[in-house]
Amino acid sequence: MSSTAQPVASGYDKVLADLISYAHEDWLGMEVVASAVRECFDHRPSYAEVRPLAIRAVSDLINAGASAGDVTAVDSTWRFDPWPVSPEQAIQQITRDLEERDTYPEPGEIGWITFLD
């Protein structure tokens, strides 16, 4: 692998901090995670290049206390429904879903992450 295919190490911590801040304020979709970690590269990466770093970010978010779940409409009101699984199972489920794809996720396709305050 060439050096241009490596993420810029110093960029990940800032991207993760931004994602954590976002997830404290709103529901964070997997498409946002995948798009955000693209900033860690010094070139325009393919989804295959981004995927491992997106999975790392998901793991870091959940290990920091965020919950994974779905956003559903109930009586015309949107709400976050946490998945009834352990953090490890949530990471495994999202990892599997991200790995099964060949393209960037679409909004709401895989699930959402947020901090339940």
DSSP file (Angstrom, degrees, kcal/mol; ACC not computed):
  #  RESIDUE AA STRUCTURE BP1 BP2  ACC     N-H-->O    O-->H-N    N-H-->O    O-->H-N    TCO  KAPPA ALPHA  PHI   PSI    X-CA   Y-CA   Z-CA
    1    1 A M              0   0    0      0, 0.0     5,-0.0     0, 0.0     2,-0.0   0.000 360.0 360.0 360.0 134.6    0.0    0.0    0.0
    2    2 A S    >   -     0   0    0      1,-0.1     3,-1.3     3,-0.0     4,-0.2  -0.294 360.0-111.6 -74.6 162.7    1.4    3.4   -0.9
    3    3 A S  G >  S+     0   0    0      1,-0.3     3,-1.3     2,-0.2    -1,-0.1   0.772 115.1  64.6 -66.8 -24.1    1.9    6.1    1.7
    4    4 A T  G 3  S+     0   0    0      1,-0.2    38,-0.4    37,-0.1    -1,-0.3   0.691  94.2  61.3 -71.9 -16.0   -0.9    8.2    0.1
    5    5 A A  G <  S+     0   0    0     -3,-1.3    -1,-0.2    36,-0.1    -2,-0.2   0.473  86.0  96.0 -87.4  -1.5   -3.4    5.4    1.1
    6    6 A Q  S <  S-     0   0    0     -3,-1.3    36,-0.5    -4,-0.2     2,-0.0  -0.679  81.9-112.2 -89.8 141.2   -2.6    5.9    4.8
    7    7 A P  B     -A   41   0A   0      0, 0.0     2,-0.8     0, 0.0    34,-0.3  -0.365  33.5-106.0 -65.1 150.9   -4.8    8.1    7.0
    8    8 A V    >>  -     0   0    0     32,-6.4     3,-1.5     1,-0.2     4,-0.7  -0.722  32.4-148.2 -77.9 111.6   -3.3   11.2    8.3
    9    9 A A  H >> S+     0   0    0     -2,-0.8     3,-0.8     1,-0.3     4,-0.6   0.841  90.5  54.6 -56.0 -42.1   -2.8   10.2   11.9
   10   10 A S  H 3> S+     0   0    0      1,-0.2     4,-0.6     2,-0.1    -1,-0.3   0.725 101.7  60.8 -68.8 -19.6   -3.2   13.6   13.4
   11   11 A G  H <> S+     0   0    0     -3,-1.5     4,-2.2    29,-0.2    -1,-0.2   0.772  88.8  68.7 -79.0 -25.9   -6.6   14.1   11.8
   12   12 A Y  H <X S+     0   0    0     -3,-0.8     4,-3.2    -4,-0.7     5,-0.2   0.910  94.7  54.0 -63.8 -44.0   -8.4   11.2   13.3
   13   13 A D  H  X S+     0   0    0     -4,-0.6     4,-2.3     1,-0.2    -1,-0.2   0.890 111.6  45.8 -59.6 -39.7   -8.5   12.6   16.9
   14   14 A K  H  X S+     0   0    0     -4,-0.6     4,-2.5     2,-0.2    -1,-0.2   0.919 113.3  49.0 -69.1 -43.4  -10.2   15.8   15.6
   15   15 A V  H  X S+     0   0    0     -4,-2.2     4,-2.5     2,-0.2    -2,-0.2   0.929 112.5  48.5 -61.7 -44.4  -12.7   13.9   13.4
   16   16 A L  H  X S+     0   0    0     -4,-3.2     4,-2.7     2,-0.2    -2,-0.2   0.923 110.7  50.6 -62.2 -43.6  -13.5   11.6   16.4
   17   17 A A  H  X S+     0   0    0     -4,-2.3     4,-2.3    -5,-0.2    -1,-0.2   0.901 111.1  49.2 -60.3 -40.7  -14.0   14.6   18.7
   18   18 A D  H  X S+     0   0    0     -4,-2.5     4,-2.5     2,-0.2    -1,-0.2   0.902 111.5  48.8 -64.8 -40.9  -16.3   16.3   16.1
   19   19 A L  H  X S+     0   0    0     -4,-2.5     4,-2.8     2,-0.2    -2,-0.2   0.897 110.6  50.6 -66.3 -40.2  -18.3   13.1   15.8
   20   20 A I  H  X S+     0   0    0     -4,-2.7     4,-1.3     2,-0.2    -2,-0.2   0.930 111.6  48.1 -62.0 -44.9  -18.6   12.8   19.5
   21   21 A S  H  X S+     0   0    0     -4,-2.3     4,-1.1    -5,-0.2     3,-0.4   0.929 112.2  49.3 -60.2 -45.8  -19.8   16.4   19.7
   22   22 A Y  H >X S+     0   0    0     -4,-2.5     4,-2.5     1,-0.2     3,-0.9   0.927 109.5  51.7 -58.2 -47.2  -22.3   15.7   16.9
   23   23 A A  H 3< S+     0   0    0     -4,-2.8    92,-2.1     1,-0.3    -1,-0.2   0.718 105.6  55.6 -68.9 -20.5  -23.6   12.6   18.6
   24   24 A H  H 3< S+     0   0    0     -4,-1.3    -1,-0.3    -3,-0.4    -2,-0.2   0.764 117.5  35.7 -76.5 -25.4  -24.2   14.5   21.8
   25   25 A E  H << S-     0   0    0     -4,-1.1     2,-0.3    -3,-0.9    -2,-0.2   0.730 128.8  -4.2 -98.2 -27.0  -26.3   17.0   19.9
   26   26 A D  S  < S-     0   0    0     -4,-2.5     2,-0.4    -5,-0.1    89,-0.3  -0.881  85.4 -69.2-155.6 177.3  -28.1   14.8   17.4
   27   27 A W        -     0   0    0     -2,-0.3     2,-0.7    87,-0.1    87,-0.2  -0.719  46.9-144.4 -82.4 130.9  -28.5   11.4   15.9
   28   28 A L  E     -B  113   0B   0     85,-3.1    85,-1.9    -2,-0.4     2,-0.1  -0.871  10.6-152.4-105.2 112.6  -25.4   10.4   13.9
   29   29 A G  E >>  -B  112   0B   0     -2,-0.7     4,-1.7    83,-0.2     3,-0.8  -0.449  24.8-117.6 -81.1 156.1  -26.0    8.4   10.8
   30   30 A M  H 3> S+     0   0    0     81,-1.1     4,-2.6     1,-0.3     5,-0.2   0.772 114.1  62.4 -65.2 -25.8  -23.4    6.0    9.4
   31   31 A E  H 3> S+     0   0    0     75,-0.2     4,-2.0     2,-0.2    -1,-0.3   0.857 103.9  49.0 -67.0 -32.9  -23.2    8.0    6.3
   32   32 A V  H <> S+     0   0    0     -3,-0.8     4,-2.8     2,-0.2    -2,-0.2   0.904 110.6  50.2 -71.4 -41.6  -22.0   11.0    8.3
   33   33 A V  H  X S+     0   0    0     -4,-1.7     4,-2.2     2,-0.2    -2,-0.2   0.956 112.9  45.9 -59.3 -50.8  -19.4    8.8   10.1
   34   34 A A  H  X S+     0   0    0     -4,-2.6     4,-0.6     1,-0.2    -1,-0.2   0.893 115.5  46.4 -62.1 -40.8  -18.0    7.4    6.8
   35   35 A S  H >< S+     0   0    0     -4,-2.0     3,-0.7    -5,-0.2     4,-0.4   0.896 110.6  53.4 -68.0 -39.7  -18.0   10.9    5.2
   36   36 A A  H >< S+     0   0    0     -4,-2.8     3,-1.6     1,-0.2    -2,-0.2   0.901 103.5  54.5 -64.7 -41.4  -16.3   12.5    8.2
   37   37 A V  H >< S+     0   0    0     -4,-2.2     3,-1.8     1,-0.3    -1,-0.2   0.664  88.8  78.2 -71.9 -12.6  -13.4   10.0    8.4
   38   38 A R  G X< S+     0   0    0     -3,-0.7     3,-1.6    -4,-0.6    -1,-0.3   0.799  81.5  69.6 -60.5 -26.2  -12.6   10.8    4.7
   39   39 A E  G <  S+     0   0    0     -3,-1.6    -1,-0.3    -4,-0.4    -2,-0.2   0.678  84.7  70.2 -64.9 -16.1  -11.0   14.0    6.1
   40   40 A C  G <  S+     0   0    0     -3,-1.8   -32,-6.4    -4,-0.2     2,-0.3   0.497  87.7  80.3 -80.4  -3.1   -8.3   11.8    7.6
   41   41 A F  B <  S-A    7   0A   0     -3,-1.6   -36,-0.1   -34,-0.3   -37,-0.1  -0.758  73.3-141.2-106.2 151.1   -6.8   11.0    4.2
   42   42 A D  S    S+     0   0    0    -36,-0.5     2,-0.3   -38,-0.4   -37,-0.1   0.170  89.7  35.0 -95.0  18.4   -4.5   13.2    2.2
   43   43 A H  S    S-     0   0    0     -5,-0.2    -2,-0.2   -39,-0.1     0, 0.0  -0.910 105.7 -77.2-152.4 176.6   -6.3   12.1   -1.0
   44   44 A R        -     0   0    0     -2,-0.3     2,-0.1    -5,-0.0    -5,-0.1  -0.729  58.6-153.3 -84.2 102.6   -9.9   11.3   -2.1
   45   45 A P        -     0   0    0      0, 0.0     2,-0.1     0, 0.0    -7,-0.0  -0.374   9.2-120.3 -81.4 155.0  -10.3    7.8   -0.7
   46   46 A S     >  -     0   0    0      1,-0.1     4,-1.9    -2,-0.1     3,-0.3  -0.379  33.5-105.1 -77.7 167.1  -12.5    5.0   -1.9
   47   47 A Y  H  > S+     0   0    0     55,-0.2     4,-2.8     1,-0.2    56,-0.1   0.886 122.2  59.8 -62.2 -37.1  -15.1    3.5    0.4
   48   48 A A  H  4 S+     0   0    0      1,-0.2    -1,-0.2    54,-0.2    55,-0.1   0.857 108.3  44.8 -59.9 -34.7  -12.9    0.4    0.7
   49   49 A E  H  4 S+     0   0    0     -3,-0.3     4,-0.5     1,-0.2    -1,-0.2   0.862 116.5  45.4 -74.7 -36.3  -10.1    2.7    2.1
   50   50 A V  H >X S+     0   0    0     -4,-1.9     4,-2.3     1,-0.2     3,-0.7   0.832  94.1  79.7 -75.7 -34.2  -12.5    4.6    4.4
   51   51 A R  H 3X S+     0   0    0     -4,-2.8     4,-2.5     1,-0.3     5,-0.2   0.842  89.9  49.7 -49.2 -50.4  -14.3    1.5    5.8
   52   52 A P  H 3> S+     0   0    0      0, 0.0     4,-1.9     0, 0.0    -1,-0.3   0.885 114.5  45.7 -60.2 -36.3  -11.7    0.4    8.4
   53   53 A L  H <> S+     0   0    0     -3,-0.7     4,-2.3    -4,-0.5    -2,-0.2   0.854 110.9  52.7 -74.6 -33.8  -11.5    3.9    9.8
   54   54 A A  H  X S+     0   0    0     -4,-2.3     4,-2.4     2,-0.2    -1,-0.2   0.908 109.9  49.2 -64.2 -41.4  -15.3    4.3    9.9
   55   55 A I  H  X S+     0   0    0     -4,-2.5     4,-2.5    -5,-0.2    -2,-0.2   0.900 110.1  51.1 -64.4 -41.0  -15.5    1.0   11.8
   56   56 A R  H  X S+     0   0    0     -4,-1.9     4,-2.8    -5,-0.2    -2,-0.2   0.918 109.8  49.9 -61.1 -43.1  -12.9    2.3   14.2
   57   57 A A  H  X S+     0   0    0     -4,-2.3     4,-2.7     2,-0.2    -2,-0.2   0.909 110.0  50.1 -63.9 -42.2  -14.8    5.5   14.7
   58   58 A V  H  X S+     0   0    0     -4,-2.4     4,-2.6     2,-0.2     5,-0.3   0.937 112.7  47.3 -59.6 -46.9  -18.1    3.6   15.4
   59   59 A S  H  X S+     0   0    0     -4,-2.5     4,-2.7     1,-0.2    -2,-0.2   0.920 112.8  48.6 -60.7 -45.0  -16.2    1.4   17.9
   60   60 A D  H  X S+     0   0    0     -4,-2.8     4,-1.0     2,-0.2    -1,-0.2   0.889 111.7  49.8 -64.3 -39.4  -14.7    4.5   19.6
   61   61 A L  H  <>S+     0   0    0     -4,-2.7     5,-2.1     2,-0.2     3,-0.4   0.941 114.6  42.9 -64.0 -48.0  -18.0    6.2   19.8
   62   62 A I  H ><5S+     0   0    0     -4,-2.6     3,-1.6     1,-0.2    -2,-0.2   0.895 112.3  53.0 -68.2 -38.9  -19.8    3.3   21.3
   63   63 A N  H 3<5S+     0   0    0     -4,-2.7    -1,-0.2     1,-0.3    -2,-0.2   0.721 103.4  59.6 -67.9 -19.0  -16.9    2.6   23.7
   64   64 A A  T 3<5S-     0   0    0     -4,-1.0    -1,-0.3    -3,-0.4    -2,-0.2   0.443 133.5 -88.9 -85.5  -0.9  -17.2    6.3   24.7
   65   65 A G  T < 5S+     0   0    0     -3,-1.6    51,-0.4     1,-0.3    -3,-0.2   0.445  80.4 139.6 111.8   0.6  -20.8    5.6   25.8
   66   66 A A      < -     0   0    0     -5,-2.1     2,-0.4    -6,-0.2    -1,-0.3  -0.388  43.1-134.5 -73.9 157.0  -22.9    6.3   22.7
   67   67 A S  E     -C  114   0B   0     47,-3.6    47,-2.2    -2,-0.1     2,-0.3  -0.868   7.3-140.0-111.9 146.6  -25.8    4.0   21.9
   68   68 A A  E     +C  113   0B   0     -2,-0.4    15,-2.7    45,-0.2     2,-0.3  -0.789  42.8 117.6-101.0 148.7  -26.7    2.5   18.5
   69   69 A G  E     -CD 112  82B   0     43,-2.2    43,-2.7    -2,-0.3     2,-0.3  -0.954  54.0 -74.2-177.4-163.5  -30.2    2.3   17.4
   70   70 A D  E     - D   0  81B   0     11,-2.3    11,-3.6    -2,-0.3     2,-0.5  -0.845  27.9-132.5-118.0 154.8  -32.9    3.2   14.9
   71   71 A V  E     + D   0  80B   0     -2,-0.3     2,-0.3     9,-0.2     9,-0.2  -0.948  35.0 175.3-106.7 124.2  -34.8    6.5   14.3
   72   72 A T  E     - D   0  79B   0      7,-2.5     7,-2.6    -2,-0.5     2,-0.5  -0.904  30.3-120.7-130.4 156.2  -38.5    5.9   14.0
   73   73 A A  E     + D   0  78B   0     -2,-0.3     2,-0.4     5,-0.2     5,-0.2  -0.854  27.6 178.5 -98.3 128.5  -41.6    8.0   13.6
   74   74 A V  E >  S- D   0  77B   0      3,-3.2     3,-1.5    -2,-0.5    -2,-0.0  -0.981  74.8 -17.6-130.2 118.4  -44.3    7.6   16.2
   75   75 A D  T 3  S-     0   0    0     -2,-0.4    -1,-0.1     1,-0.3     3,-0.1   0.919 128.5 -52.8  51.3  48.2  -47.4    9.8   15.9
   76   76 A S  T 3  S+     0   0    0      1,-0.2     2,-0.4    -3,-0.0    -1,-0.3   0.629 118.7 112.2  64.2  16.2  -45.6   12.1   13.6
   77   77 A T  E <   -D   74   0B   0     -3,-1.5    -3,-3.2     2,-0.0     2,-0.3  -0.976  63.3-135.0-120.2 131.5  -42.7   12.5   16.1
   78   78 A W  E     +D   73   0B   0     -2,-0.4     2,-0.3    -5,-0.2    -5,-0.2  -0.635  30.1 173.5 -83.8 139.8  -39.2   11.2   15.4
   79   79 A R  E     -D   72   0B   0     -7,-2.6    -7,-2.5    -2,-0.3     2,-0.5  -0.974  32.5-116.2-143.7 158.9  -37.5    9.3   18.2
   80   80 A F  E     -D   71   0B   0     -2,-0.3    -9,-0.2    -9,-0.2    -2,-0.0  -0.843  23.6-165.4 -95.7 126.0  -34.3    7.3   18.8
   81   81 A D  E     -D   70   0B   0    -11,-3.6   -11,-2.3    -2,-0.5    -2,-0.0  -0.919  16.4-139.8-113.3 104.8  -34.9    3.6   19.7
   82   82 A P  E     -D   69   0B   0      0, 0.0   -13,-0.3     0, 0.0    31,-0.1  -0.307  24.4-109.2 -61.5 143.5  -31.7    2.0   21.1
   83   83 A W        -     0   0    0    -15,-2.7     2,-1.9     1,-0.1   -15,-0.2  -0.524  24.6-123.3 -69.9 140.5  -31.0   -1.5   20.0
   84   84 A P  S    S+     0   0    0      0, 0.0     2,-0.3     0, 0.0    -1,-0.1  -0.346  77.9 100.9 -83.8  58.7  -31.5   -4.0   22.8
   85   85 A V  S    S-     0   0    0     -2,-1.9   -17,-0.1   -17,-0.2    -2,-0.0  -0.870  78.4 -92.9-134.7 166.0  -28.0   -5.4   22.5
   86   86 A S     >  -     0   0    0     -2,-0.3     4,-2.3     1,-0.1     5,-0.2  -0.329  42.1-106.4 -72.1 162.5  -24.7   -5.0   24.3
   87   87 A P  H  > S+     0   0    0      0, 0.0     4,-2.4     0, 0.0     5,-0.2   0.906 123.0  52.9 -56.1 -41.0  -22.2   -2.3   23.1
   88   88 A E  H  > S+     0   0    0      1,-0.2     4,-2.3     2,-0.2     5,-0.1   0.904 109.1  48.5 -62.1 -41.3  -20.1   -5.1   21.6
   89   89 A Q  H  > S+     0   0    0      2,-0.2     4,-2.6     1,-0.2    -1,-0.2   0.875 109.9  52.2 -67.3 -36.8  -23.0   -6.6   19.7
   90   90 A A  H  X S+     0   0    0     -4,-2.3     4,-2.5     2,-0.2     5,-0.2   0.923 110.3  48.1 -63.8 -43.6  -23.9   -3.1   18.4
   91   91 A I  H  X S+     0   0    0     -4,-2.4     4,-2.8     1,-0.2    -2,-0.2   0.922 112.6  49.3 -61.5 -44.1  -20.3   -2.7   17.1
   92   92 A Q  H  X S+     0   0    0     -4,-2.3     4,-2.6     2,-0.2    -2,-0.2   0.907 111.3  49.1 -62.6 -42.1  -20.4   -6.1   15.5
   93   93 A Q  H  X S+     0   0    0     -4,-2.6     4,-2.3     2,-0.2    -2,-0.2   0.937 114.7  43.0 -64.9 -46.9  -23.7   -5.4   13.8
   94   94 A I  H  X S+     0   0    0     -4,-2.5     4,-2.8     2,-0.2     5,-0.2   0.911 113.5  52.9 -66.1 -41.3  -22.6   -2.1   12.4
   95   95 A T  H  X S+     0   0    0     -4,-2.8     4,-2.7    -5,-0.2    -2,-0.2   0.940 110.1  48.0 -57.2 -48.1  -19.2   -3.5   11.4
   96   96 A R  H  X S+     0   0    0     -4,-2.6     4,-1.7     1,-0.2    -1,-0.2   0.923 112.8  48.4 -59.4 -45.5  -20.9   -6.4    9.5
   97   97 A D  H  < S+     0   0    0     -4,-2.3     4,-0.4     1,-0.2    -1,-0.2   0.894 113.7  46.2 -64.8 -39.8  -23.3   -3.9    7.8
   98   98 A L  H >< S+     0   0    0     -4,-2.8     3,-0.9     1,-0.2    -1,-0.2   0.884 112.5  50.8 -69.0 -37.5  -20.4   -1.6    6.8
   99   99 A E  H 3< S+     0   0    0     -4,-2.7    -2,-0.2    -5,-0.2    -1,-0.2   0.782 102.9  59.8 -71.6 -26.3  -18.3   -4.5    5.6
  100  100 A E  T 3< S+     0   0    0     -4,-1.7    -1,-0.2    -5,-0.2     2,-0.2   0.609  94.9  85.4 -76.2 -11.0  -21.1   -6.0    3.4
  101  101 A R    <   -     0   0    0     -3,-0.9     3,-0.1    -4,-0.4    -3,-0.0  -0.569  53.4-168.9 -93.4 153.8  -21.2   -2.7    1.4
  102  102 A D  S    S+     0   0    0     -2,-0.2     2,-0.3     2,-0.1   -55,-0.2   0.413  77.4  46.5-110.7  -6.2  -19.1   -1.6   -1.6
  103  103 A T  S    S-     0   0    0    -56,-0.1     3,-0.1   -57,-0.1    -2,-0.0  -0.874  99.9 -77.7-133.2 163.8  -20.3    2.0   -1.5
  104  104 A Y        -     0   0    0     -2,-0.3   -73,-0.1     1,-0.1    -2,-0.1  -0.303  59.4-101.1 -58.3 142.7  -20.8    4.7    1.1
  105  105 A P        -     0   0    0      0, 0.0    -1,-0.1     0, 0.0     3,-0.1  -0.312  30.9-127.0 -66.1 151.0  -24.0    4.2    3.2
  106  106 A E    >   -     0   0    0      1,-0.1     3,-2.0    -3,-0.1     4,-0.4  -0.587  46.6 -71.1 -90.0 159.1  -27.1    6.2    2.4
  107  107 A P  T 3  S+     0   0    0      0, 0.0    -1,-0.1     0, 0.0     0, 0.0  -0.268 117.7   0.4 -54.1 128.7  -28.8    8.2    5.2
  108  108 A G  T 3  S+     0   0    0      3,-0.3   -37,-0.1     1,-0.1     4,-0.1   0.472  96.6 119.6  75.7   3.3  -30.6    6.0    7.7
  109  109 A E  S <  S+     0   0    0     -3,-2.0     3,-0.1     1,-0.1    -1,-0.1   0.876  82.5  18.6 -70.9 -39.1  -29.5    2.8    6.0
  110  110 A I  S    S-     0   0    0      1,-0.4     2,-0.3    -4,-0.4    -1,-0.1   0.797 115.3 -83.0-106.6 -35.9  -27.5    1.1    8.7
  111  111 A G        -     0   0    0      2,-0.0   -81,-1.1   -43,-0.0    -1,-0.4  -0.917  38.9 -94.8 149.9-176.4  -28.5    2.7   12.0
  112  112 A W  E     -BC  29  69B   0    -43,-2.7   -43,-2.2    -2,-0.3     2,-0.4  -0.892  17.6-148.6-133.9 159.0  -27.7    5.7   14.1
  113  113 A I  E     +BC  28  68B   0    -85,-1.9   -85,-3.1    -2,-0.3     2,-0.3  -0.992  26.7 151.0-130.0 138.7  -25.5    6.6   17.1
  114  114 A T  E     - C   0  67B   0    -47,-2.2   -47,-3.6    -2,-0.4     2,-0.6  -0.980  44.7-109.5-155.9 163.3  -26.3    9.1   19.8
  115  115 A F        -     0   0    0    -92,-2.1     2,-1.1    -2,-0.3   -49,-0.1  -0.887  29.0-138.2 -95.9 126.3  -25.5    9.7   23.5
  116  116 A L              0   0    0     -2,-0.6   -92,-0.1   -51,-0.4    -2,-0.0  -0.740 360.0 360.0 -86.6 100.3  -28.5    9.2   25.6
  117  117 A D              0   0    0     -2,-1.1    -1,-0.2   -93,-0.1   -93,-0.0   0.425 360.0 360.0 -92.1 360.0  -28.3   12.1   28.0
